[in-house]
Amino acid sequence: MNYPTPRSTIAEMVRYQPNLSVNKSQRVIRLSANEGAFGPSPKAKAVLTNIGENMHWYPEEEPLALAEALGKKYNLDPSKMVFGCGSDELIMSICQAFIGPDDEAIHSEYGFVMYPMSIKVAGGRPISAPDVNYKVDVDAILERITDRTRVVFLANPNNPTGSYLSRTEVNKLHRGLPNNILLVIDSAYAEFVVRNDYSDGSELVDNFDNVIMLRTFSKLYAMAGLRLGWGYGPAHVTDALHVVKQPFGANRAAVEAAIAAIDDQEFIDKSVEHNLIWQPWTAAEFEKLGLKCLPSVTNFLMVKFPQELGSSAEDASKYLSDRGILTRGMSGYGAPEYLRLSIGTEEEMRTVVNTVAEFLGRVRTD
Ligand SMILES: Cc1ncc(COP(=O)(O)O)c(C=O)c1O
């Protein structure tokens, strides 16, 4: 070959494929990436107006004011925090720091697609543990542990299925892991979960040496475009991440906006309440149309287009996309009969339900 070629593992991989393209002249309803329904907090937007003044300066390597603000808000120890350019960067850094050639890392069957991708990029072998009814199966994960297992990834709640494991189930998973295996609890959607038996994983971090929790400002805080994620873990884990990750991954604008956003309780409450109304509403409307939605505690739904309806999820996605509504096909996750869509505004949800009804050839009158 007469040109540079990447490592064979990389050459065989396909890049992450979001469905975010805005190539229509009509208005676009973007329900394909689990972004916030209302746009960002007005308080977060307001602080950005002055950010240009200092953009010639590198940001702080570790944004201390943000760590302290998060510590106060969630009752956590700021010294255990690590920040990255989205939690995607931290996922990749975990793989690069803890997984070597031929090491194994376990993720659930329908776990977030960046896990197997990042494991492979690091040279490791992703091991998929089958779900039971689209829910993570703790026993299936534990059965797959070998001498080569280094990391277990758990998205809780999980994207794309929307299901979650209770505190008891996560504790059982942790109890079954040898101390030298790192448990990554990715709680990207924690802020949306209103369940007594749910825990974001921070308790385990505070009590054990082999757990890191990941969080993001991309979902409830609606700041995906600024790219800011954080991890909460013991020093021997975060120290390794500091070596691997880029030093200035948490940019100045994102940090300033994040400090303002976590202080905007009105926006946070409004976003959670909106989701508690419109997520079940959307699921119920789809069920009326004969579609099946997986139970979800998040701001998105995985919707099944049963074969009996004679119309596939792929056709539905195309029909919606032609009308300016972006959803996410699930073929990449091995579930081609499903679409995933996030919860947008009331108007957007009414439009998407009506458009799906139209697609299925029914006319809704309400
Ligand atoms: C479970 C999960 N983890 C991590 C991420 C990545 O988030 P970020 O925007 O912080 O990189 C996502 C984004 O969709 C996600 O669903």
The ligand as an ORCA input file, in Angstrom:
! r2SCAN-3c Opt
* xyz 0 1
  C     -25.126      6.684     28.090
  C     -24.357      7.810     27.482
  N     -23.120      8.061     27.919
  C     -22.391      9.055     27.407
  C     -22.880      9.848     26.382
  C     -21.978     10.898     25.810
  O     -22.297     12.157     26.281
  P     -21.385     13.414     26.046
  O     -22.184     14.338     25.189
  O     -21.136     13.966     27.426
  O     -20.121     12.982     25.392
  C     -24.146      9.618     25.870
  C     -24.661     10.425     24.764
  O     -25.586     10.109     24.081
  C     -24.917      8.576     26.446
  O     -26.128      8.292     25.996
*
